[in-house]
């Protein structure tokens, strides 16, 4: 069984992936590929299951206010992400990967990110936590709800910007059946400043990839700190993107 799973993992993994995926999630998903492939379940149906499980996780963050409840919500979230890895691996294993399937997967990822931003804000409002000023904001502080509105706007704006920049009309590249970063130029710059910039970009992509580390914040009992970091990161991404668009489209 493990030999077959290892073969599936090698044949269906992505070329450039996060370490959390390489060593944790994709090996686990590879074990499930062959049993699922023997059924009539399609990759798109797995994507729908992934979204449904994530809705449970988001509701858990808002409803389960204890430390254990936060950890349980993260476990459900990671189960959802396991399905998110499984759908693409299943599609590549069955050789049915398609552009439409890739876009549908990205669409559900957008919904999940927006749900997470709102759920974390509601949790912070119900539980309390550290605010932007570094002080403890008590449960029921309306500033957390305001942060949720800002977070939803920041995350949805970042996703909308990404979708716009990835469109073939803007990027000049056709939509691929693989993740965008797989088709991006992965060459390491030779200049020192280029290497530093590439390292910073890699770190920021890691921070934005919440399944890789949100469980650490849940174990620490401070998912509100992750919320602040995530909102700020998405806000900076939107600001940088709009500066580029202003230069590109604002010329005479």
Secondary structure, DSSP 8 states (H G I E B T S, - for coil): -HHHHHHHHHHHS-SS--HHIIIIIHHHHHHHHHHHHTSS--HHHHHHHHHHHHHHHHHHHHH--SHHHHHHHHHHHHHHHHHHHHHHHHHHHTT---HHHHHHHHHHHHHHHHHHHHHHHHHHHHH-EE-TTSSEE-TT-HHHHHHHHHHHHHHHHHHHHHHHHHSHHHHSS---SS-HHHHS-----SSHHHHHHHHHHHHHHHHH-GGGTHHHHHHHT-HHHHHHHHHHHHHHHHHHHHHHHHHHHS--
